[in-house]
Amino acid sequence: MPVRVKVKIESMRNNKELVTVALLNTGFTSNELDILIPKNIAKELNLWPPPDDAILEVLDTAGGEVLSYLIPNSVKLTVLENDRVSKTIICNTIVSLHEKEVLLSDAVIEELEIEILSPWRGFWRFRGEGKIRESVGGLER
């Protein structure tokens, strides 16, 4: 089971927010704090159709090149656990026309101070804590 966490995503454009599950994807490498969201979630956050400052980019993925819109500094992201929440960070949003779940990049994972302990079994923790946490179920939206 891959590692998935419950997250709150809040649009910086209009304060709309939602809670969903996100996949920790260390193969999604980035030099910035980028998250990828499906178009249906972008619609819920009023980030679709793309705003005027969205940038059409060609992304190199495992399945080949795809066109996606990047919306700079557009969301606040927080990991939600029953006994703890992460710090809140501001991220760029990449809107995918193909992906079906929210993906967190390696930079976002690190900035949220998440340590993946067992990617196959789905175990993780916040940096510095002894408590081992389990992945939540996927594709909640």
C-alpha positions in Angstrom: 0.0 0.0 0.0 1.5 3.3 -1.0 1.6 6.1 1.6 -1.5 8.4 1.5 -2.4 11.1 4.0 -5.5 13.2 4.7 -5.0 16.8 3.7 -6.8 20.1 3.8 -6.4 22.2 0.6 -7.5 25.8 0.7 -7.6 28.0 -2.3 -5.6 31.3 -1.9 -7.9 32.8 -4.6 -11.2 32.5 -2.8 -10.8 30.7 0.5 -12.7 27.6 -0.7 -11.3 24.5 1.0 -11.7 20.8 0.9 -10.4 17.7 2.7 -9.2 14.8 0.7 -6.5 12.1 0.5 -3.1 12.7 -1.2 -0.5 10.3 -2.4 3.1 10.9 -1.2 4.9 10.6 -4.5 8.7 10.8 -4.2 8.9 10.2 -8.0 7.2 13.6 -8.5 10.3 15.6 -8.2 10.3 19.4 -8.1 12.5 22.3 -7.1 9.4 24.1 -5.8 6.5 23.3 -3.5 4.2 21.7 -6.1 1.1 19.6 -5.7 -0.9 18.0 -8.5 -4.7 17.9 -8.4 -7.2 16.5 -10.7 -9.4 18.8 -12.7 -12.5 18.0 -10.6 -10.8 19.1 -7.4 -9.6 22.3 -9.2 -13.2 23.0 -10.1 -14.2 22.6 -6.4 -11.5 25.1 -5.4 -12.5 27.5 -8.3 -9.1 27.0 -9.9 -10.7 25.7 -13.1 -11.0 27.0 -15.7 -7.4 28.1 -15.3 -7.0 31.7 -13.9 -5.2 34.3 -16.0 -1.8 33.7 -14.2 -1.9 29.9 -15.0 1.1 28.7 -17.0 0.7 25.9 -19.6 3.6 23.5 -19.1 4.8 20.3 -20.6 5.5 17.8 -17.8 7.7 14.8 -18.2 5.9 11.9 -16.5 6.4 8.1 -16.4 3.7 7.9 -19.1 5.4 10.5 -21.3 4.9 14.2 -21.8 1.6 15.8 -20.8 0.3 19.3 -20.9 -0.8 20.7 -17.5 -1.6 24.1 -16.0 0.6 25.4 -13.2 -1.0 28.0 -10.9 1.6 29.7 -8.8 1.2 30.1 -5.0 -2.5 29.1 -5.2 -3.2 26.8 -2.3 -2.5 26.3 1.4 -1.9 22.7 2.3 -2.0 21.0 5.7 -1.8 17.3 6.7 -4.6 16.3 9.1 -4.2 13.5 11.6 -6.6 12.7 14.5 -4.0 13.8 17.1 -1.9 16.3 15.2 -1.8 18.6 12.1 1.2 19.6 10.1 2.3 23.1 9.6 0.5 24.8 6.7 2.5 25.5 3.6 1.7 27.5 0.4 2.1 25.5 -2.8 1.9 25.9 -6.5 -0.9 23.8 -8.0 -0.6 21.7 -11.1 -4.0 20.8 -12.6 -4.1 17.4 -14.3 -6.6 16.5 -16.9 -5.6 12.8 -16.5 -4.7 12.0 -12.9 -7.4 10.9 -10.5 -5.9 11.7 -7.1 -3.9 14.5 -5.4 -0.1 14.0 -5.6 2.4 15.6 -3.3 5.9 16.2 -4.7 9.1 15.3 -3.0 9.7 19.0 -2.0 6.2 19.2 -0.4 6.7 15.9 1.5 10.0 17.2 2.9 8.6 20.7 3.7 5.7 19.0 5.6 8.4 17.1 7.6 7.0 13.7 6.6 9.3 10.7 6.7 8.2 7.6 4.7 9.2 4.6 6.7 7.7 1.8 4.6 6.4 2.7 1.2 5.1 -0.8 0.6 3.3 -1.2 3.9 2.2 2.4 4.1 4.0 3.5 7.3 5.1 7.0 7.9 5.7 9.6 10.6 6.3 13.3 11.2 10.0 14.1 11.5 11.3 13.7 15.1 8.3 11.8 16.4 8.3 8.2 17.6 4.7 7.4 16.6 4.4 5.3 13.5 1.4 6.3 11.4 -0.5 4.3 8.8 -1.6 5.3 5.3 -5.2 6.3 4.8 -7.4 4.9 2.1 -7.1 6.4 -1.4 -9.3 8.2 -3.9 -11.8 9.7 -1.4 -13.2 12.3 -3.7 
